[in-house]
Amino acid sequence: MIPDLPAPHHYLSIMVMAGMPGQSAFDVDEVVSTSPRDTVTVSISTAAAAQYRSLSMTSECTLQSDGRHLQFGSFLTISGHHPEFSVEARIPGLEFDLHFAMADRATWFVKGLPYDHLSLLGSFEGAIHTDDSALDVSGKGNIEYARCVGPYAVRNKLLPRTLKVPVDFFTYHVIELPEDAQILFCRVGILSQRLGDIVQHRTTSGAGDWRVNETSSDRTYYEVLEYEDVSRIDQGGHRMLLPRRFQLGVRGKLLVTGVYDTEPRYGVGRGYIWGYEAVVEMDGRTLRARGYSEYVDVRSAP
């Protein structure tokens, strides 16, 4: 993911989910044509173009066992070995070839059974083409990897909603700051209650890094200030009301106010990905920045 790109793109996202996780917020039952374990969903988007596809892992993907070559259909290839990776994508209206050089240190959100999730920060360079524009680009970007053990490890048939792990809210943000820094924010909810927040300020060098984990107090917060007027309806007929403006942060330490300014793209489980303008108040400074967001809210889903 890249949170800040020149117009007309503003951000870039590739979201691959290999196998359904058995969670309410992330299972997309209507795209499963073979089995939950075999189904891969791939979302590729910028503000200029987007594609969402489901594939069979066994018949439409090539996943090399050492991870050095991952191919999804004929439109996405991820190759390389840490710390260097190449990403090539070809979808209608958008093509890009990017090379990433990642820092040695990983940011671990969670580490240990039944869930691992890490994020790598690094630099990128390459080219992005649309039908009417071509851009040479460079900057900072993330490569992230997560894996989990879910109910489909035991049963490879679709579960009714009542038997899925009841994760029903998720939002994740990457906000780009000057001096090779980022703010990361993640909130997860279960059974309509906050499970926890993670807020992290990180740099490529590690200087000035800090992190706040919160599960019980209101020290960390996420608040939608304004929603869109009409709910979005996905390909399965599910409705979701998306935020237009929001705030997040750590009381007394960080305040981010975001206003979405790109079209939401379906593709993170049953939720959406898009970009926004942000005002960041931190360390006595006020900065203007760009952010990248993932948002899933199925708390009121039938």
WOQUI-V833570 format. One record per residue. N is the residue number from 1. SS is DSSP state (helix for helix, strand for strand, loop for the rest). OMEGA is omega in radians with two decimals (NA if undefined). Layout:
# WOQUI-V833570
<<N,SS,OMEGA> <N,SS,OMEGA>>
This chain:
# WOQUI-V833570
<<1,loop,3.11> <2,strand,-3.04> <3,loop,-3.03> <4,loop,3.07> <5,loop,3.06> <6,loop,3.02> <7,loop,0.19> <8,loop,-2.97> <9,loop,3.10> <10,loop,3.06> <11,loop,3.01> <12,strand,-3.13> <13,strand,2.89> <14,strand,-3.13> <15,strand,3.11> <16,strand,3.06> <17,strand,-3.06> <18,strand,-3.06> <19,loop,3.08> <20,loop,-3.09> <21,loop,-3.11> <22,loop,-3.13> <23,strand,-3.06> <24,loop,-3.07> <25,loop,-2.96> <26,loop,3.08> <27,loop,3.09> <28,loop,-2.98> <29,helix,-3.01> <30,helix,3.13> <31,helix,-3.13> <32,loop,3.14> <33,loop,3.11> <34,loop,3.11> <35,loop,3.13> <36,loop,-3.13> <37,loop,-3.02> <38,loop,-3.03> <39,strand,3.07> <40,strand,2.98> <41,strand,-3.12> <42,strand,3.05> <43,strand,3.08> <44,strand,-3.11> <45,strand,2.76> <46,loop,3.07> <47,loop,-3.07> <48,loop,-3.06> <49,loop,-3.11> <50,strand,3.02> <51,strand,3.04> <52,strand,-3.10> <53,strand,2.95> <54,strand,-3.04> <55,strand,2.94> <56,strand,-3.13> <57,helix,-3.05> <58,helix,-3.03> <59,helix,-3.07> <60,helix,-3.13> <61,strand,3.01> <62,strand,-3.08> <63,strand,-3.11> <64,loop,-2.98> <65,loop,3.13> <66,loop,3.08> <67,loop,-3.07> <68,loop,3.14> <69,strand,3.14> <70,strand,-3.12> <71,strand,-3.10> <72,strand,-3.04> <73,loop,3.09> <74,loop,-2.96> <75,loop,-3.12> <76,strand,3.06> <77,strand,3.05> <78,strand,-3.07> <79,strand,3.08> <80,strand,-3.12> <81,strand,-3.09> <82,loop,0.32> <83,loop,-3.05> <84,strand,-3.12> <85,strand,3.02> <86,strand,-3.14> <87,strand,3.10> <88,strand,3.13> <89,strand,3.10> <90,strand,3.08> <91,strand,3.13> <92,loop,3.11> <93,loop,-3.07> <94,strand,3.01> <95,strand,3.04> <96,strand,3.03> <97,strand,-3.07> <98,strand,3.07> <99,strand,-3.11> <100,strand,2.99> <101,strand,-2.97> <102,strand,3.05> <103,strand,-3.11> <104,strand,-3.03> <105,strand,3.06> <106,strand,2.96> <107,strand,3.14> <108,strand,3.00> <109,strand,3.11> <110,strand,3.12> <111,loop,3.12> <112,loop,-3.12> <113,loop,0.08> <114,loop,-3.00> <115,strand,2.98> <116,strand,3.08> <117,strand,3.12> <118,strand,3.10> <119,strand,3.08> <120,strand,3.08> <121,strand,3.12> <122,strand,-3.14> <123,strand,3.09> <124,strand,2.99> <125,strand,3.13> <126,strand,-3.06> <127,strand,3.08> <128,strand,-3.11> <129,strand,2.91> <130,strand,-3.13> <131,loop,-3.07> <132,loop,3.11> <133,loop,3.06> <134,strand,-3.10> <135,strand,2.87> <136,strand,-3.01> <137,strand,3.04> <138,strand,3.13> <139,strand,3.13> <140,strand,3.09> <141,strand,-3.10> <142,strand,2.85> <143,strand,-3.07> <144,strand,-3.13> <145,strand,3.09> <146,strand,3.05> <147,strand,-3.12> <148,strand,3.00> <149,loop,-3.10> <150,loop,-3.09> <151,helix,3.13> <152,helix,2.97> <153,helix,-3.13> <154,loop,-3.08> <155,loop,-3.08> <156,loop,3.05> <157,loop,-3.10> <158,loop,3.12> <159,loop,2.97> <160,loop,-3.07> <161,helix,-3.08> <162,helix,-3.13> <163,helix,3.09> <164,loop,3.01> <165,strand,-2.94> <166,loop,2.95> <167,strand,-3.03> <168,strand,3.06> <169,strand,3.10> <170,strand,2.93> <171,strand,-3.10> <172,strand,-3.07> <173,strand,2.98> <174,strand,-3.10> <175,strand,-3.09> <176,strand,3.13> <177,strand,3.05> <178,loop,3.03> <179,loop,3.05> <180,loop,-3.11> <181,strand,3.07> <182,strand,2.87> <183,strand,3.01> <184,strand,3.10> <185,strand,3.10> <186,strand,2.99> <187,strand,3.09> <188,strand,3.10> <189,strand,3.13> <190,strand,-3.13> <191,loop,3.09> <192,loop,3.09> <193,strand,3.08> <194,strand,3.03> <195,strand,3.11> <196,strand,3.05> <197,strand,2.94> <198,strand,3.08> <199,strand,-3.08> <200,strand,2.93> <201,strand,-3.11> <202,strand,3.10> <203,strand,3.11> <204,loop,-3.12> <205,loop,-3.05> <206,loop,3.14> <207,loop,3.11> <208,loop,3.13> <209,loop,2.98> <210,strand,-3.07> <211,strand,3.07> <212,strand,3.00> <213,strand,-3.11> <214,strand,3.13> <215,loop,-3.00> <216,loop,-3.06> <217,loop,3.12> <218,loop,3.13> <219,loop,3.03> <220,strand,-3.08> <221,strand,3.00> <222,strand,-3.08> <223,strand,3.01> <224,strand,-3.14> <225,strand,-3.12> <226,strand,3.07> <227,strand,2.97> <228,loop,-3.09> <229,loop,-3.03> <230,loop,3.11> <231,loop,2.98> <232,strand,3.11> <233,strand,-3.09> <234,loop,-3.06> <235,loop,3.07> <236,loop,3.14> <237,loop,3.14> <238,loop,3.14> <239,strand,3.07> <240,strand,3.08> <241,loop,-3.02> <242,loop,3.11> <243,strand,3.01> <244,strand,3.09> <245,strand,-3.10> <246,strand,2.97> <247,strand,3.04> <248,strand,3.08> <249,strand,3.11> <250,strand,-3.04> <251,loop,3.14> <252,loop,-3.05> <253,loop,-3.01> <254,strand,3.00> <255,strand,3.06> <256,strand,3.04> <257,strand,-3.06> <258,strand,3.06> <259,strand,-3.12> <260,strand,-3.12> <261,loop,3.03> <262,loop,-3.13> <263,loop,3.06> <264,loop,3.14> <265,strand,3.12> <266,strand,3.07> <267,strand,3.04> <268,strand,-2.96> <269,loop,3.10> <270,loop,-3.07> <271,strand,-2.89> <272,strand,3.14> <273,strand,3.04> <274,strand,-3.02> <275,strand,-3.08> <276,strand,2.96> <277,strand,-3.08> <278,strand,2.91> <279,strand,-3.05> <280,strand,3.06> <281,strand,-3.05> <282,strand,3.07> <283,loop,3.11> <284,loop,-3.14> <285,strand,3.00> <286,strand,-3.07> <287,strand,2.96> <288,strand,-3.02> <289,strand,3.01> <290,strand,-3.12> <291,strand,3.08> <292,strand,-3.01> <293,strand,2.92> <294,strand,-3.03> <295,strand,3.07> <296,strand,3.11> <297,strand,3.11> <298,loop,-3.10> <299,loop,-3.13> <300,loop,-3.12> <301,loop,3.13> <302,loop,NA>>
